[in-house]
Amino acid sequence: MNGNGTAPAGSPPPGAAGDLLRVENLVKHFASSRGVVLSRTTGQVRAVDGISFSIRRGETLGLVGETGCGKSTTGRVLAGFLPATSGQVTFDGRDAGETRRGRRHSLHRDIQMIFQDPYSALNPRHTVGTIIAAPFRYQGIMPPGGIRATVEDLLSQVGLSPEHYNRYPREFSGGQRQRICVARAIALRPRLIIADEPVSALDVSIQAQIINLLSDLRDTHGLAYLFIAHDLSVVRHISDRVAVMYLGKLVELADNELLYAAPRHPYTKALLSAVPVPSTRARRQRLSLPGEPPSPLNPPAGCRFHTRCWKAQDVCRTTEPPLAGDDPRHLVACHFPEPAPAPAAASPAGR
């Protein structure tokens, strides 16, 4: 489905086999108030403005974009922390909006979230054991072997010692705190984890450890991830597919290798040009984008990127491009996308 709610060429039909989560034309607007009378609504912040995508079972979908593009809001809506303004979210064939009407509904078990800041995500007054055991108590579940034994096993799975059960968050480093958050997220054996910038608050030396941990847990437990980040180099190492977001819209959605080898949207190309490369021989030409992203209170008509795009023409200013493409593995919302790479020539028989 594209941002207009229509299916792009080659896209699977709703409920296609293998899809764990389907998001169709998701919209999340916030009322904006200003002045002395704060109850007076002056506009709508269009944080997420009609996006569609799917996440397959066991897949990691990276969601990237600049700060303020709406990616974290998307994650919080899907996790149930924010209500959607409109659109449909289907999880394992069930309408998520209908399923979420109970306090202990099953989606609280199937969808969990890891937050950006491990320092504020943990209650400093609670021990590690109490924090990780909270999902069991909230859901009224008594795991086989008891809560303490299960929590100690979860600590081992994330690389911590079972002896940390009675310690407090203040006794741990940032990386260790994020491991505690991961242990809490996997406690109920969810099928989808929404990871909202899970390594951006950590030292670079620790980031790789957390990424490797998440990858190992995905393989061990068959997890699917929505991995939200602004760092394309981090997303590259964990994602199967990547969705690029700009000002509330998806502008490109592609398999990992296709997107990094040949980005087709000018915005994606500019983002990738800023990613450092280790080799001096492989230096990229840095593409500088003029100005700042427009306000989500008053986004531009047509393509929302046209105010900063070096390829913009009249049609870009009046007509919103659909997220589409000839190859269903690589969709782009652009009237003048970069050319698709030529298919590799088949090798002669016998070679």
Secondary structure in CASP SS format (residue, H / E / C, confidence):
PFRMAT SS
TARGET T0000
AUTHOR 0000-0000-0000
METHOD secondary structure of the structure
MODEL  1
M C 1.00
N C 1.00
G C 1.00
N C 1.00
G C 1.00
T C 1.00
A C 1.00
P C 1.00
A C 1.00
G C 1.00
S C 1.00
P C 1.00
P C 1.00
P C 1.00
G C 1.00
A C 1.00
A C 1.00
G C 1.00
D E 1.00
L E 1.00
L E 1.00
R E 1.00
V E 1.00
E E 1.00
N E 1.00
L E 1.00
V E 1.00
K E 1.00
H E 1.00
F E 1.00
A E 1.00
S E 1.00
S E 1.00
R C 1.00
G C 1.00
V C 1.00
V C 1.00
L C 1.00
S C 1.00
R C 1.00
T E 1.00
T E 1.00
G E 1.00
Q E 1.00
V E 1.00
R E 1.00
A E 1.00
V E 1.00
D E 1.00
G E 1.00
I E 1.00
S E 1.00
F E 1.00
S E 1.00
I E 1.00
R E 1.00
R C 1.00
G C 1.00
E C 1.00
T E 1.00
L E 1.00
G E 1.00
L E 1.00
V E 1.00
G C 1.00
E C 1.00
T C 1.00
G C 1.00
C C 1.00
G C 1.00
K H 1.00
S H 1.00
T H 1.00
T H 1.00
G H 1.00
R H 1.00
V H 1.00
L H 1.00
A H 1.00
G C 1.00
F C 1.00
L C 1.00
P C 1.00
A C 1.00
T C 1.00
S E 1.00
G E 1.00
Q E 1.00
V E 1.00
T E 1.00
F E 1.00
D C 1.00
G C 1.00
R E 1.00
D E 1.00
A H 1.00
G H 1.00
E H 1.00
T H 1.00
R C 1.00
R C 1.00
G C 1.00
R C 1.00
R C 1.00
H C 1.00
S C 1.00
L H 1.00
H H 1.00
R H 1.00
D H 1.00
I E 1.00
Q E 1.00
M E 1.00
I E 1.00
F C 1.00
Q C 1.00
D C 1.00
P C 1.00
Y C 1.00
S C 1.00
A C 1.00
L C 1.00
N C 1.00
P C 1.00
R C 1.00
H C 1.00
T C 1.00
V H 1.00
G H 1.00
T H 1.00
I H 1.00
I H 1.00
A H 1.00
A H 1.00
P H 1.00
F H 1.00
R H 1.00
Y H 1.00
Q H 1.00
G C 1.00
I C 1.00
M C 1.00
P C 1.00
P C 1.00
G C 1.00
G C 1.00
I H 1.00
R H 1.00
A H 1.00
T H 1.00
V H 1.00
E H 1.00
D H 1.00
L H 1.00
L H 1.00
S H 1.00
Q H 1.00
V C 1.00
G C 1.00
L C 1.00
S C 1.00
P H 1.00
E H 1.00
H H 1.00
Y H 1.00
N H 1.00
R C 1.00
Y C 1.00
P H 1.00
R H 1.00
E H 1.00
F C 1.00
S C 1.00
G H 1.00
G H 1.00
Q H 1.00
R H 1.00
Q H 1.00
R H 1.00
I H 1.00
C H 1.00
V H 1.00
A H 1.00
R H 1.00
A H 1.00
I H 1.00
A C 1.00
L C 1.00
R C 1.00
P C 1.00
R C 1.00
L E 1.00
I E 1.00
I E 1.00
A E 1.00
D E 1.00
E C 1.00
P C 1.00
V C 1.00
S C 1.00
A C 1.00
L C 1.00
D C 1.00
V H 1.00
S H 1.00
I H 1.00
Q H 1.00
A H 1.00
Q H 1.00
I H 1.00
I H 1.00
N H 1.00
L H 1.00
L H 1.00
S H 1.00
D H 1.00
L H 1.00
R H 1.00
D H 1.00
T H 1.00
H H 1.00
G C 1.00
L C 1.00
A E 1.00
Y E 1.00
L E 1.00
F E 1.00
I E 1.00
A E 1.00
H C 1.00
D C 1.00
L H 1.00
S H 1.00
V H 1.00
V H 1.00
R H 1.00
H C 1.00
I C 1.00
S C 1.00
D C 1.00
R E 1.00
V E 1.00
A E 1.00
V E 1.00
M E 1.00
Y E 1.00
L C 1.00
G C 1.00
K E 1.00
L E 1.00
V E 1.00
E E 1.00
L E 1.00
A E 1.00
D E 1.00
N H 1.00
E H 1.00
L H 1.00
L H 1.00
Y H 1.00
A H 1.00
A C 1.00
P C 1.00
R C 1.00
H C 1.00
P H 1.00
Y H 1.00
T H 1.00
K H 1.00
A H 1.00
L H 1.00
L H 1.00
S H 1.00
A C 1.00
V C 1.00
P C 1.00
V C 1.00
P C 1.00
S C 1.00
T H 1.00
R H 1.00
A H 1.00
R C 1.00
R C 1.00
Q C 1.00
R C 1.00
L C 1.00
S C 1.00
L C 1.00
P C 1.00
G C 1.00
E C 1.00
P C 1.00
P C 1.00
S C 1.00
P C 1.00
L C 1.00
N C 1.00
P C 1.00
P C 1.00
A C 1.00
G C 1.00
C C 1.00
R C 1.00
F C 1.00
H C 1.00
T C 1.00
R C 1.00
C C 1.00
W C 1.00
K C 1.00
A C 1.00
Q C 1.00
D H 1.00
V H 1.00
C H 1.00
R H 1.00
T H 1.00
T C 1.00
E C 1.00
P C 1.00
P C 1.00
L C 1.00
A E 1.00
G C 1.00
D C 1.00
D C 1.00
P C 1.00
R C 1.00
H E 1.00
L E 1.00
V E 1.00
A C 1.00
C C 1.00
H C 1.00
F C 1.00
P C 1.00
E C 1.00
P C 1.00
A C 1.00
P C 1.00
A C 1.00
P C 1.00
A C 1.00
A C 1.00
A C 1.00
S C 1.00
P C 1.00
A C 1.00
G C 1.00
R C 1.00
END
